[in-house]
């Protein structure tokens, strides 16, 4: 024992330790010792190899640059919002799921819409055939939104809606439901995604060309600043960028660059940055590279705070705060041995909590196969509740702050993000880069590299390329009743038959005329919603004015 202590004393730093001791013990061969983003990971981090400027890089929670958290008390003051994503079939079926989740301790609602709703087609449109209510809830009109939130007091619940190119219509429907319930718009809380830039980059659900789409986004930002001061008009989303195959560096850089683009568009409209920046929110992925994910969230807060204050001149400290929702990685779930996804989700959720998220969705273990069953979604919610109440990780703020490894990763992710910012600005900004397919190529390359690592077994996926099981039992999956599609089609057709057709046509014509000009379209969309004009009818009117967008494929 004494001889060992003497030898340790004789070692002169990490390099000497590595030469004399570490290299004498061979590393495992064939596996990578790097993050998913390709950042090499050293076997040991110490104060000798990592320099941390506590005042510049860390500070305190609730203090610029907010690396350690946006609020002084973090989870000692208030736990994150537990917001499980839900939506399938008709509004009535999803209303039942909402009530089930609220009864089991969920603290916020999160709405998934079906593909026709996301793409601006009514349920009886030819392109909607076979898709109505399959991947989310079918919402054609204000009537459906009324059913979706029946018995749910909108003044008491925070609601998130994952919808983008048709976000203005969904927001209008929601505001009208609140009015019917007697809830002032000023009391509405929640988030509508609206992030159209990431659609062009990754998720591919758009209707119009980028320029008029950006106009609609700014219309919503301006409308919410004036009418819904407690609402978040955009959730700038890295989640879908990551799900498309990007790595953590790209998710961080592309998401923040999109955020800066929305800020610039608002300023160009004539808005004061401090009038809308405090209500911008973010949405990140929680993937399986545990420490890289934690570092990603910390770097994101620091970059946003610096850029809003120094580049965009925001003076209100609330404008510097990056508040974000997190969802565990759908792309990490496997169809093989799906119960193992419970472990993956728990670790991903823990990384989001240790990284300081304000809101969290945990995926259900069966989601690689189908929409989740009630049992699976309850277990996913219980995962959050165990982390919150049984693990003790909420008792102190930023518990990994000061870790040499985490601080080094945070700094490296930040530096890599700024390299991407420079490349995107050199192309003229986000929209020119989209038109040149810059983002699409970068994501495709990262996805190919990751898949190659999996196929060569340099990265191990349990149950997929190691530890396979060939006698798996089939799970009982949720099946959406195909008869619901016919019911929804009949419902929207009946609505058109009994509404005031003249009023519907008047509001629709007014919207179309205004789209050719420059006025804010949100009040006109609200008027059309009140006249029970459908989402598809509004989108078709705008298609006639603006046309549609066609992407050049990347091979």
matplotlib code that plots the C-alpha trace (Angstrom):
import matplotlib.pyplot as plt

x = [0.0, 2.7, 4.7, 1.6, 1.1, 4.8, 4.4, 1.3, 3.2, 6.0, 3.7, 4.0, 0.5, -1.9, 0.5, 2.9, 0.0, -1.2, 2.3, 3.3, 0.0, -2.9, -1.2, -0.1, -3.7, -5.0, -8.3, -11.2, -10.7, -13.3, -15.5, -15.4, -14.4, -16.1, -19.4, -22.2, -21.1, -17.6, -15.9, -13.1, -13.3, -10.1, -9.7, -9.4, -10.1, -8.4, -7.8, -4.5, -6.3, -9.5, -9.5, -12.8, -13.4, -16.2, -17.2, -17.4, -18.5, -20.5, -21.6, -24.7, -28.2, -30.4, -27.4, -26.0, -24.9, -27.3, -25.0, -26.2, -29.9, -32.3, -33.9, -32.1, -33.9, -34.5, -36.2, -36.0, -38.5, -40.6, -40.3, -40.3, -43.7, -44.5, -46.1, -46.8, -47.5, -50.9, -53.2, -55.0, -58.3, -60.9, -61.0, -63.3, -60.8, -57.9, -59.9, -60.3, -56.5, -55.9, -58.2, -56.5, -53.1, -54.2, -55.8, -52.4, -50.4, -49.5, -49.0, -49.4, -51.0, -49.1, -51.1, -50.2, -52.0, -52.6, -50.9, -53.8, -54.0, -50.3, -50.3, -53.4, -55.9, -59.4, -60.3, -62.4, -59.7, -58.4, -54.9, -56.1, -57.4, -56.0, -54.3, -57.1, -56.4, -53.6, -50.5, -52.3, -55.7, -57.8, -58.7, -60.6, -62.3, -63.1, -65.8, -63.1, -61.0, -64.0, -64.4, -60.7, -60.7, -64.2, -64.3, -60.6, -60.4, -57.9, -57.3, -55.8, -53.8, -50.7, -51.1, -48.5, -49.4, -46.9, -47.9, -46.1, -47.2, -50.8, -50.0, -51.8, -55.1, -54.6, -53.7, -56.9, -59.0, -57.5, -58.0, -61.7, -62.2, -60.9, -63.3, -66.2, -65.1, -64.9, -61.1, -59.4, -56.6, -54.2, -54.6, -53.8, -50.6, -48.7, -46.7, -47.4, -44.5, -44.7, -41.0, -41.2, -37.5, -36.8, -39.5, -37.5, -34.4, -35.6, -39.2, -40.5, -44.0, -44.5, -47.0, -45.8, -42.4, -40.1, -40.8, -44.6, -44.1, -41.8, -44.4, -47.0, -44.5, -43.9, -47.6, -48.1, -45.2, -46.7, -50.2, -49.1, -47.1, -50.3, -53.0, -51.4, -48.6, -48.3, -48.2, -45.1, -45.7, -42.7, -41.0, -37.7, -37.2, -34.0, -35.9, -36.9, -33.5, -32.0, -34.7, -33.8, -30.3, -28.2, -25.8, -25.8, -23.5, -25.8, -28.9, -27.4, -26.1, -29.0, -31.6, -30.0, -29.4, -33.1, -33.8, -31.5, -33.3, -36.7, -35.3, -34.0, -37.3, -39.2, -36.8, -37.2, -40.9, -40.3, -40.8, -38.6, -36.6, -37.6, -41.3, -41.1, -37.8, -38.9, -41.7, -39.6, -39.0, -37.0, -37.5, -34.5, -33.9, -32.6, -30.5, -28.4, -25.0, -25.6, -22.9, -22.9, -26.7, -26.2, -23.4, -25.6, -28.3, -25.7, -24.0, -27.3, -28.3, -24.9, -24.9, -28.4, -27.8, -24.6, -26.1, -29.4, -27.5, -24.5, -25.6, -29.3, -29.2, -31.8, -31.8, -34.5, -32.8, -35.8, -34.9, -31.6, -33.2, -33.4, -36.4, -36.8, -38.9, -37.2, -38.5, -36.6, -35.3, -37.8, -35.0, -33.2, -36.2, -35.9, -38.6, -36.3, -36.8, -39.0, -39.0, -35.4, -36.7, -37.8, -34.2, -33.2, -36.0, -35.2, -31.5, -32.4, -35.0, -32.3, -29.9, -32.6, -33.2, -29.5, -29.3, -32.0, -35.0, -38.3, -40.6, -40.3, -42.0, -40.9, -41.5, -43.4, -41.5, -43.9, -43.6, -41.2, -44.1, -47.3, -49.0, -48.6, -51.1, -52.5, -50.3, -47.2, -47.8, -48.6, -45.2, -43.5, -45.1, -44.1, -40.5, -40.5, -42.2, -39.6, -36.8, -38.5, -39.4, -37.1, -33.6, -32.6, -31.2, -33.5, -32.1, -29.2, -28.8, -26.6, -25.0, -22.5, -21.4, -17.6, -17.1, -13.9, -15.5, -18.8, -17.2, -14.9, -17.7, -19.8, -17.0, -16.3, -20.0, -20.2, -17.1, -18.4, -21.7, -20.0, -18.1, -21.5, -22.9, -20.0, -20.6, -24.3, -23.8, -21.3, -24.1, -26.3, -28.3, -30.7, -33.1, -30.4, -28.7, -32.0, -32.3, -28.8, -29.5, -26.7, -28.5, -29.9, -26.5, -24.9, -27.6, -27.4, -23.7, -24.0, -26.7, -24.7, -21.6, -23.7, -25.3, -22.0, -20.7, -23.7, -23.3, -19.6, -20.4, -18.2, -21.4, -23.4, -27.2, -28.5, -30.8, -30.0, -26.3, -25.4, -27.4, -30.1, -33.1, -34.8, -37.9, -39.5, -43.2, -45.4, -46.7, -50.3, -50.4, -52.8, -54.9, -56.8, -60.3, -60.4, -64.1, -63.2, -62.0, -65.5, -67.0, -64.6, -65.3, -69.1, -68.5, -66.7, -69.1, -72.1, -70.3, -70.1, -73.7, -75.1, -72.7, -73.5, -72.1, -72.1, -70.2, -67.7, -67.1, -66.8, -64.1, -62.3, -62.3, -61.0, -58.1, -57.2, -57.1, -55.0, -52.5, -51.7, -50.8, -48.8, -51.2, -51.0, -53.2, -53.9, -57.0, -58.4, -57.7, -59.4, -62.5, -62.5, -62.2, -65.3, -67.2, -66.3, -64.1, -62.0, -58.3, -58.1, -60.2, -57.9, -54.8, -56.2, -57.0, -53.4, -52.0, -53.8, -52.0, -48.5, -48.2, -46.4, -42.8, -40.9, -37.5, -34.6, -33.9, -30.5, -29.1]
y = [0.0, 2.4, 1.6, 2.4, 5.8, 6.6, 5.9, 8.0, 10.9, 10.6, 11.0, 14.4, 15.2, 13.5, 12.8, 11.0, 9.0, 8.0, 7.0, 5.0, 3.5, 3.8, 2.6, -0.5, -1.5, -2.0, -0.4, -2.4, -2.9, -2.2, 0.3, 4.1, 6.3, 9.4, 11.1, 10.6, 13.9, 12.5, 14.5, 12.4, 11.6, 11.4, 8.7, 11.3, 15.0, 17.1, 20.7, 20.3, 19.6, 21.7, 25.4, 26.7, 30.4, 30.3, 33.9, 33.9, 30.4, 29.3, 32.1, 31.1, 29.7, 32.6, 34.7, 35.5, 33.4, 30.9, 27.9, 26.4, 27.1, 29.9, 30.2, 30.8, 27.9, 25.6, 22.3, 23.2, 25.9, 24.2, 20.9, 20.8, 20.5, 16.8, 17.1, 13.8, 14.0, 12.7, 12.6, 10.0, 9.4, 12.1, 14.9, 12.9, 10.0, 12.4, 14.3, 11.1, 10.5, 14.1, 13.5, 10.1, 11.8, 14.7, 12.2, 10.4, 13.4, 15.1, 18.8, 20.0, 19.0, 18.3, 17.8, 15.6, 16.3, 13.9, 14.3, 16.0, 18.6, 19.2, 19.6, 21.8, 19.3, 18.6, 15.0, 14.6, 15.7, 13.0, 13.3, 12.6, 9.1, 6.5, 9.2, 10.7, 10.3, 7.8, 9.7, 12.3, 13.9, 15.1, 18.8, 20.3, 23.2, 25.2, 22.6, 19.9, 22.1, 22.7, 18.9, 18.3, 20.6, 19.9, 19.9, 21.1, 24.7, 26.4, 29.1, 26.4, 24.2, 24.8, 23.4, 22.6, 22.1, 20.4, 22.0, 24.2, 25.3, 25.3, 26.7, 30.0, 28.1, 25.9, 29.0, 30.7, 27.7, 27.5, 31.2, 30.9, 27.9, 30.0, 32.8, 30.3, 29.1, 32.7, 32.7, 35.9, 35.5, 37.2, 34.2, 31.5, 29.6, 27.2, 26.8, 26.4, 25.0, 27.2, 26.5, 26.4, 26.7, 23.3, 21.9, 22.8, 21.5, 18.3, 17.3, 18.2, 19.3, 22.6, 24.1, 27.5, 28.9, 30.1, 33.8, 33.8, 31.1, 33.4, 36.2, 33.9, 33.2, 36.9, 37.5, 35.0, 36.5, 40.0, 38.7, 36.9, 39.8, 41.9, 39.3, 36.3, 37.7, 34.4, 32.2, 31.1, 31.7, 29.6, 26.5, 26.5, 22.9, 20.9, 17.7, 17.0, 18.0, 15.3, 12.8, 13.3, 12.0, 15.0, 14.8, 16.9, 19.6, 20.1, 20.0, 22.7, 24.9, 24.6, 25.2, 28.3, 29.7, 29.3, 31.1, 34.0, 34.1, 34.5, 37.3, 39.1, 38.7, 40.2, 43.1, 43.7, 43.8, 46.8, 44.9, 45.7, 42.5, 42.8, 42.8, 39.2, 37.5, 36.6, 34.4, 32.5, 28.9, 25.9, 22.2, 19.8, 16.1, 13.9, 11.3, 8.5, 10.0, 11.0, 13.6, 15.1, 15.8, 17.6, 19.7, 20.5, 22.1, 24.0, 25.4, 26.3, 28.5, 30.2, 30.9, 32.3, 34.6, 36.0, 36.5, 38.1, 40.5, 41.3, 40.8, 41.7, 44.3, 42.8, 44.7, 42.8, 39.8, 37.7, 38.0, 36.3, 33.2, 30.0, 28.1, 24.7, 21.6, 18.2, 14.9, 11.7, 10.4, 8.6, 7.6, 5.8, 3.4, -0.1, -2.5, -5.3, -6.0, -3.0, -3.2, -2.2, 1.2, 1.8, 1.9, 4.1, 6.6, 6.8, 7.6, 10.2, 11.8, 12.0, 13.8, 16.3, 16.9, 17.2, 19.6, 21.9, 21.4, 23.3, 20.7, 17.0, 14.3, 10.7, 8.3, 5.1, 1.8, 0.7, 3.8, 2.2, -0.1, 2.0, 4.8, 4.1, 2.2, 3.7, 1.3, 2.3, 6.0, 5.8, 4.0, 6.8, 9.4, 7.4, 7.5, 11.3, 11.1, 8.6, 10.9, 13.9, 12.4, 9.4, 9.9, 13.1, 14.7, 17.7, 18.6, 20.6, 22.8, 21.7, 18.8, 18.1, 21.7, 21.9, 18.4, 18.7, 16.4, 18.2, 21.6, 20.6, 19.1, 22.2, 24.4, 22.2, 22.0, 25.8, 26.2, 23.7, 25.6, 28.9, 27.2, 26.3, 29.8, 31.2, 28.7, 29.5, 33.2, 32.9, 31.3, 34.4, 33.0, 30.2, 30.6, 30.8, 27.8, 25.9, 26.6, 25.4, 22.2, 22.9, 21.6, 18.6, 17.5, 18.0, 15.9, 13.2, 12.9, 12.7, 10.1, 8.0, 8.1, 7.0, 4.2, 3.0, 2.9, 0.8, -1.6, -2.1, -2.6, 0.3, 1.6, -1.0, -1.0, -3.5, -6.0, -4.8, -5.5, -7.2, -9.2, -10.1, -12.2, -14.4, -15.6, -12.3, -12.2, -9.7, -6.7, -5.8, -2.5, 0.3, 0.2, 3.2, 2.2, 2.8, 3.6, 6.9, 8.3, 8.0, 9.6, 12.5, 13.0, 13.0, 15.5, 18.1, 17.8, 18.3, 21.4, 22.9, 22.2, 23.9, 26.9, 30.4, 29.9, 33.6, 34.6, 31.8, 32.9, 36.6, 35.8, 33.5, 36.1, 38.8, 36.5, 35.8, 39.5, 40.4, 37.6, 39.5, 42.6, 43.1, 43.3, 40.8, 37.8, 36.5, 38.6, 37.5, 33.8, 34.2, 35.7, 32.8, 30.3, 31.9, 31.5, 27.8, 28.0, 24.8, 24.6, 23.1, 25.9, 28.6, 26.8, 26.4, 30.1, 30.9, 28.3, 30.2, 33.4, 32.1, 28.8, 25.8, 24.9, 22.1, 21.0, 19.9, 16.4, 15.5, 12.2]
z = [0.0, 1.0, -2.2, -4.3, -2.5, -3.1, -6.8, -7.1, -5.4, -7.9, -10.9, -12.5, -13.9, -16.2, -19.0, -16.7, -15.2, -18.6, -19.7, -16.6, -15.5, -18.0, -21.1, -19.2, -19.1, -22.7, -23.7, -25.1, -28.8, -31.6, -29.7, -29.9, -27.0, -28.4, -28.1, -30.7, -32.2, -32.7, -29.9, -28.6, -24.8, -22.8, -20.1, -17.4, -16.8, -14.1, -13.2, -15.1, -18.4, -18.0, -17.2, -15.8, -15.5, -12.8, -13.2, -17.0, -17.7, -14.6, -12.3, -10.2, -11.1, -12.2, -13.1, -16.5, -18.4, -16.8, -17.5, -14.2, -14.6, -15.5, -12.1, -8.7, -6.9, -9.9, -8.7, -5.1, -5.9, -8.5, -10.4, -14.1, -15.9, -16.6, -20.0, -21.8, -25.5, -26.5, -29.5, -31.6, -33.3, -32.9, -30.4, -28.1, -27.8, -27.1, -24.6, -22.7, -22.8, -21.6, -18.6, -17.8, -17.8, -15.6, -13.2, -12.9, -12.0, -15.3, -14.8, -18.4, -21.7, -24.9, -28.1, -31.1, -34.3, -37.2, -40.5, -42.4, -39.7, -39.8, -43.5, -43.8, -45.3, -43.9, -43.0, -46.1, -48.5, -50.9, -49.5, -46.0, -46.8, -44.4, -42.2, -40.2, -36.5, -37.1, -35.7, -33.7, -33.2, -36.1, -35.8, -38.7, -37.1, -33.9, -33.2, -32.9, -30.6, -28.4, -28.0, -27.5, -24.4, -23.2, -19.4, -19.2, -17.8, -20.0, -17.4, -15.1, -17.4, -19.5, -23.1, -25.6, -29.3, -31.7, -35.0, -37.4, -40.8, -39.6, -36.2, -36.8, -37.2, -34.2, -32.1, -33.3, -32.5, -29.0, -28.3, -29.4, -27.1, -24.2, -25.2, -25.2, -21.7, -20.5, -20.1, -21.1, -23.6, -21.1, -18.8, -21.4, -20.7, -22.9, -26.1, -29.7, -31.7, -34.9, -35.7, -39.5, -40.2, -38.7, -40.9, -44.0, -42.3, -40.9, -40.3, -43.8, -42.9, -44.7, -47.1, -48.3, -49.3, -46.5, -46.9, -46.4, -43.8, -41.8, -42.2, -40.4, -37.6, -37.0, -37.2, -34.4, -32.3, -32.7, -31.9, -28.8, -27.5, -27.7, -26.8, -25.1, -22.9, -21.0, -24.1, -25.9, -29.7, -30.8, -29.4, -31.4, -31.9, -32.0, -31.2, -34.8, -36.1, -33.9, -34.8, -38.5, -37.8, -36.6, -33.8, -30.6, -32.0, -35.1, -32.9, -30.7, -33.5, -36.0, -33.3, -31.9, -35.4, -36.1, -32.9, -33.9, -37.3, -35.6, -33.3, -36.4, -38.2, -35.2, -35.0, -38.8, -38.3, -35.9, -32.6, -29.7, -28.8, -25.2, -26.1, -27.5, -26.6, -23.1, -24.5, -27.0, -25.8, -27.0, -27.4, -27.2, -27.6, -24.8, -26.4, -24.9, -24.8, -21.2, -20.5, -24.0, -23.6, -20.2, -21.7, -24.7, -22.5, -20.5, -23.6, -25.1, -22.2, -22.2, -25.9, -26.0, -23.0, -24.6, -28.1, -26.9, -24.7, -26.9, -30.5, -30.3, -27.5, -25.2, -21.9, -20.0, -18.2, -19.0, -22.7, -21.9, -20.4, -22.5, -21.1, -22.8, -23.0, -23.5, -24.9, -24.7, -28.0, -30.1, -32.5, -29.7, -29.1, -30.6, -31.8, -30.6, -26.8, -26.4, -22.6, -22.6, -23.9, -20.3, -19.2, -22.2, -21.4, -17.7, -18.4, -21.1, -18.7, -16.0, -18.3, -19.1, -15.4, -14.6, -17.6, -16.1, -18.3, -17.5, -19.0, -19.9, -21.9, -21.5, -24.4, -23.8, -24.3, -27.1, -29.3, -31.8, -32.7, -32.3, -30.5, -26.7, -24.7, -21.4, -19.4, -21.3, -21.1, -17.3, -16.8, -18.8, -16.5, -13.4, -14.6, -14.3, -10.9, -9.6, -10.7, -9.1, -5.8, -5.1, -6.5, -4.7, -7.9, -7.4, -4.0, -5.4, -8.4, -11.4, -9.4, -12.2, -12.4, -11.9, -13.2, -15.3, -17.9, -18.1, -18.2, -21.0, -23.0, -22.4, -23.7, -26.7, -27.8, -27.5, -29.7, -32.3, -32.4, -33.1, -36.0, -37.5, -36.9, -39.0, -41.8, -41.9, -41.9, -44.7, -46.8, -46.1, -43.2, -42.5, -45.4, -48.1, -46.4, -46.5, -50.2, -50.8, -48.8, -46.4, -43.3, -45.1, -46.3, -42.9, -41.2, -43.8, -43.4, -39.6, -39.9, -42.3, -40.0, -37.0, -38.8, -40.1, -36.5, -35.5, -38.4, -37.7, -34.0, -33.0, -31.3, -29.5, -29.5, -27.0, -28.6, -32.1, -32.8, -29.6, -27.0, -29.5, -28.4, -31.0, -29.1, -28.2, -27.3, -29.1, -27.2, -27.0, -29.1, -29.3, -32.5, -33.7, -34.8, -38.6, -38.3, -36.6, -39.9, -41.4, -38.3, -38.6, -42.3, -41.5, -38.7, -40.8, -43.7, -41.3, -39.9, -43.4, -44.0, -40.9, -40.5, -41.8, -45.3, -46.2, -43.1, -43.7, -47.3, -46.2, -43.6, -46.0, -48.8, -46.4, -45.3, -48.9, -49.8, -46.8, -47.6, -50.7, -48.6, -45.4, -42.5, -39.6, -40.5, -37.1, -36.3, -39.7, -39.0, -35.6, -37.4, -39.8, -36.9, -35.2, -38.5, -38.4, -41.5, -41.5, -41.3, -44.8, -46.2, -44.7, -45.9, -49.4, -49.6, -48.7, -51.1, -53.9, -52.9, -51.9, -53.7, -52.2, -51.6, -53.3, -52.0, -54.1, -52.9, -51.3, -52.3]

ax = plt.figure().add_subplot(projection="3d")
ax.plot(x, y, z, "-o")
ax.set_aspect("equal")
plt.show()
